């Protein structure tokens, strides 16, 4: 599953943004925090077994992951970081994400990758809403198939 972080008002990141300093970033609103928690509850009610969660290092993505999947350790993954402000890394990051998805082939349960709109659009062509999931299936040869979307 590719999950766009939950509701975080605004666009891009503020001037002076620093990775690891949440006070300098665009963060989840209270509605976004509730949206992330509700998403996790919805998936558990549908018996979706989440075995691994990887997240962008941006606070809004990390918080979405932690609120939605409180019983799963969230692993930071730079390949999921936003490249909105610097498109030079788009190709390498997208290739790394395709590898993560391919590497999950044959494993039990679900891998959740929490990231940003720009990353999901580059990988799938979809433009997800905040808190929306693109459900993917890895292909044996390469890449993946988009099976559907779970909207908030």
C-alpha positions as CSV (number, residue, x, y, z in Angstrom):
1,X,0.0,0.0,0.0
2,X,1.2,3.5,-0.9
3,X,-0.3,5.9,1.6
4,X,-0.3,9.6,1.2
5,X,0.1,11.3,4.6
6,X,-3.1,12.5,6.3
7,X,-4.4,16.0,6.3
8,X,-1.7,18.6,6.7
9,X,-3.0,22.1,5.8
10,X,-0.9,24.1,3.3
11,X,1.2,23.3,0.3
12,X,4.9,22.2,0.2
13,X,7.0,23.1,3.2
14,X,7.6,26.5,4.8
15,X,10.8,28.5,4.3
16,X,13.4,27.3,6.8
17,X,12.1,23.7,6.7
18,X,14.5,21.3,8.4
19,X,14.3,17.5,8.4
20,X,14.0,16.3,12.0
21,X,12.6,19.6,13.3
22,X,8.8,19.2,13.2
23,X,8.3,22.8,14.3
24,X,9.7,23.9,11.0
25,X,7.5,21.7,8.9
26,X,3.9,21.5,7.7
27,X,2.3,19.1,10.2
28,X,-0.9,17.1,10.6
29,X,-3.9,19.1,11.7
30,X,-6.1,17.7,14.4
31,X,-8.4,16.4,11.6
32,X,-5.4,14.8,10.0
33,X,-4.4,13.1,13.2
34,X,-8.0,11.8,13.5
35,X,-8.0,10.8,9.8
36,X,-4.8,8.7,10.3
37,X,-6.1,6.9,13.4
38,X,-9.5,6.2,11.7
39,X,-7.7,4.8,8.6
40,X,-5.8,2.3,10.8
41,X,-9.1,1.3,12.6
42,X,-10.8,0.8,9.2
43,X,-8.0,-1.5,7.9
44,X,-8.0,-3.5,11.1
45,X,-11.8,-3.9,10.9
46,X,-11.3,-5.2,7.4
47,X,-8.7,-7.7,8.7
48,X,-5.8,-6.2,6.7
49,X,-2.7,-7.7,8.1
50,X,0.1,-5.1,8.1
51,X,3.5,-6.6,8.6
52,X,5.8,-3.7,7.9
53,X,5.5,0.1,7.7
54,X,8.0,2.4,6.1
55,X,7.7,6.1,6.1
56,X,9.1,9.3,4.8
57,X,11.2,11.1,7.4
58,X,8.9,14.2,7.1
59,X,7.0,14.5,10.4
60,X,3.5,14.5,8.8
61,X,4.3,11.1,7.2
62,X,5.9,9.6,10.3
63,X,2.9,10.8,12.4
64,X,0.4,9.4,9.9
65,X,2.2,6.0,10.1
66,X,2.4,5.9,13.9
67,X,-1.2,6.9,14.4
68,X,-2.6,4.5,11.8
69,X,-0.4,1.5,12.7
70,X,0.4,1.9,16.4
71,X,1.3,-1.8,16.8
72,X,3.8,-1.9,14.0
73,X,7.3,-0.5,14.2
74,X,7.7,2.3,11.7
75,X,11.0,2.4,9.8
76,X,12.2,5.6,8.3
77,X,13.0,5.3,4.6
78,X,14.7,8.2,2.7
79,X,13.3,6.8,-0.6
80,X,9.9,7.9,0.6
81,X,10.9,11.5,1.3
82,X,9.3,14.2,-0.7
83,X,11.1,15.5,-3.7
84,X,8.6,18.3,-4.3
85,X,11.1,21.0,-3.7
86,X,14.0,19.2,-5.5
87,X,13.1,17.0,-8.5
88,X,16.7,15.9,-9.0
89,X,16.2,12.8,-6.8
90,X,12.8,11.7,-8.4
91,X,14.3,9.1,-10.7
92,X,16.5,7.4,-8.0
93,X,13.8,7.5,-5.3
94,X,11.1,6.1,-7.7
95,X,13.5,3.3,-8.7
96,X,14.2,2.5,-5.0
97,X,10.4,2.4,-4.3
98,X,9.9,0.0,-7.2
99,X,12.6,-2.2,-5.7
100,X,10.9,-2.1,-2.3
101,X,7.6,-3.1,-3.8
102,X,9.2,-5.9,-5.9
103,X,11.1,-7.2,-2.9
104,X,7.8,-7.7,-1.1
105,X,6.6,-10.2,-3.6
106,X,5.9,-13.6,-1.9
107,X,6.0,-12.2,1.6
108,X,2.9,-12.6,3.8
109,X,0.8,-9.6,4.8
110,X,1.0,-6.1,3.7
111,X,3.8,-3.6,3.4
112,X,2.6,0.1,3.9
113,X,4.8,2.9,2.4
114,X,3.8,6.3,3.8
115,X,4.9,9.1,1.6
116,X,3.8,12.2,-0.3
117,X,1.5,13.0,-3.3
118,X,4.4,13.9,-5.6
119,X,6.1,10.5,-4.9
120,X,2.9,8.5,-5.5
121,X,2.1,10.4,-8.7
122,X,5.6,9.8,-10.1
123,X,5.3,6.1,-9.4
124,X,1.7,5.4,-10.4
125,X,0.3,8.4,-12.3
126,X,-2.4,8.7,-9.6
127,X,-3.0,12.0,-7.7
128,X,-4.1,10.8,-4.2
129,X,-6.0,12.8,-1.7
130,X,-4.5,13.2,1.8
131,X,-4.9,10.0,3.6
132,X,-5.6,8.0,0.5
133,X,-4.1,4.6,-0.3
134,X,-3.0,3.2,-3.6
135,X,-3.1,-0.6,-3.4
136,X,-0.4,-2.3,-5.4
137,X,0.6,-5.8,-6.3
138,X,4.2,-6.5,-7.2
139,X,4.8,-8.3,-10.5
140,X,7.4,-11.1,-10.7
141,X,9.2,-9.6,-13.7
142,X,9.3,-6.0,-12.5
143,X,7.1,-3.2,-11.4
144,X,3.6,-3.5,-10.0
145,X,0.0,-3.4,-10.8
146,X,-2.4,-0.8,-9.3
147,X,-5.3,-2.9,-7.9
148,X,-7.3,0.0,-6.5
149,X,-7.6,2.9,-4.2
150,X,-8.9,3.3,-0.6
151,X,-10.1,6.8,-0.1
152,X,-10.4,8.4,3.3
